[in-house]
Amino acid sequence: MSTLCVGCGQCSTACPMDLPVMELFRTAAARTQARFDYIPGRNPDEPLPLSVFEDQEFTDLAAD
C-alpha cells in the first residue's frame, strides 16, 4: 500500500479499531519513497521500489 494509497481516508473511516490507517500508509509511503529515492509517477516504466530485490540492498542493516 505504500505506493498505492491515494489519501482518500476510506480505510481510516472503515477501521473498526478507529486507527488512523491513512496516516500510517502515508508515513510508510514517505519512508519507502525516501529510502529508494522513488517518486510516484516520475517514470511509468520505473519498477515499484518494493517489487525489485537486490542481494546487497540492505547490507548496512545486516548483522555480521
N, C-alpha and C positions, 0 to 999 in steps of 0.2 A: 504493500500500500504506500510505501514511502515515495514512490514516483507516480502514483496514480490518483492520489487524493486531490479533489478539486475544491475542497473547502466549503462544501455546501452545508455541513453541520448535521445532516440527517443521522449519521452514526451516533453523535452525541445525544440527539433527541431520542433515538430509539434505544439507547443503552439502559437496560433495566437497573443497573447499579449506579446510574447517574454520574458516570465517569466522563471526563472531558476528552472523549475519544479523538475528536477532530484536532484538538491541540496536541495530543500525543502523536498523531500522524504527522502533523506539521513539524514538530520537533524532530522526529525521526527522519523526515524528508530533508530538513535543513542540514542535519548532521551527515546524512548519506551523501547529499549533493556536495557538501564541503569536502568530505573525505575523498571522494572520487573525482573532484573537480568537474562535476556534471551539472549542466544547465538544461532543464527540460525544454524541448522544442528548438534547441540550438541547431541540431542537425538530425533530421529524421532517420538517417542511416546509422547514427551512433548507437551502439548497443546500450541497453539499460545497465546501470552500474552493478546491480546485484545479479545479473544474468551472465556475467563474464568472470571466470575464476582464473587467477594466475598463481602458480605454485609459490612464488616468492612475495606475494602481495602483502602479507602481514608478518614478515619476519621480525619487525620491530616489536610485535606483540607475543611472539613465540618464546617460550622458555627454553633455555639450553639444557 
